[in-house]
């Protein structure tokens, strides 16, 4: 094995931030992360992109070293994985050197285009980007080796297309990732460790590895396929890392960085992506909330939640594992936003298609609130604008209780609708001021404009037809 200090070997260096079950924060290497998985509460990166990237990397290591999980009913002994499962790491230790003259982790000597090392971290501005609160200077500010490793792990998941010739990764524009998330790293890894008929080889053994055209993509290739060719230049200075803020004696300021070419592949079935049932299939993606017009989160989130319920991909089971949902919003080469939500998809007495239809009904009802208010105040602009102003807040509160909504049926959706009432009362006061009988009546009408996502029985439909006449 090769653990020379100047090589920064990821097996032993302490670079993965974790929160232990005793509440202490630490950084650990690959070996310790796997050996102590039962004592690690969770991956403790502040950016959800890194939590997903590191988890998928450790999962790929588990597949590579052990293969498919043991037969159902074969419990993992102790509170962590057996150490003899990972002897393969020692045999290929040189694959995990971040620096040095020999093999390097996720790097390719053929890389061209001299760039700032900060190109690896999306939230650090580069070039002439000006919408940011963090300031850095290309090729002068640097990254510590740990942040460089994190940036390399992001490449298979969060690369976007852009000039001059950059291409997105195997999933195309980054989709929303849905990852079962347990109460420990051991639980999280085992919850994501499912049998796969086609494993293949990971990119750390061969950075230029590619799937065979026209054939299904092996799991390890899909999880680790590199969308960029990168070669880190040797550290030249010490100081504060612009990525994590840690003081480092080895800051990497520049690297060779170029596209690996077109990689999007429709034969790849990502285990953490929710696809549509349409042809061609589509992956759920995060919306660009900066787009002009209206609150844009109202559409993709209910669609994603309804699809999760319909396919039952992640449970529910007797003890449903919470899902970490991470969305990375982009507009071509622009990195706009990253968000995360934790949601459970518990069992429900209602059929899956009924629950899914209730979620979509909520979306439809919410989208029509502006039109209903506009009808009361006779102004489309006022109706749309006022609803757009309150929906982000209300929908944020409602979506945080998605698991309760799925399990609770009509009563839970009625409670969700009531989240709108205080805001609607304020809108009523704003759009219908005064103390005339007409103003007071209109305020009450506006306050009662609420979404209705309850199940629609045949009796209710008949009542609607009777009240409003035949449609």
Secondary structure, DSSP 8 states (H G I E B T S, - for coil): ----GGG-BTTTS--EEEEETTS-EEEE-HHHHHHTGGGEEEE--SSHHHHHHHHHHHHHHHHHHH-S---TT---STTS--GGGGHHHHHTGGGGBSSSSS--TT--TT--SEEEGGGG-TTS--TT--S-S----TTTS-EEHHHHHHHHHHHHHH---BTTTB--BTTBS---EEEE--SSHHHHHHHH----S-----TTT-TT----TTS---HHHHHH--SEEEEE----EEEE-TTT--EEEEEE-EEEEEE------TT---TTB-B-SSSS--B-----TTSSSS-THHHHHHHHHHHHHHH-TT--SSS---EEEEEEEEETTEEEEEEEEEE-----SS-HHHHHHHHHHHHHHHHTHHHHHHHHHT-HHHHHHHHHHHHHHHHHHHHTTHHHHHHHTHHHHHHHHHTTHHHHHHHHHHHS-SSSHHHHHHHHHHHT---------HHHHHHHHHHH---
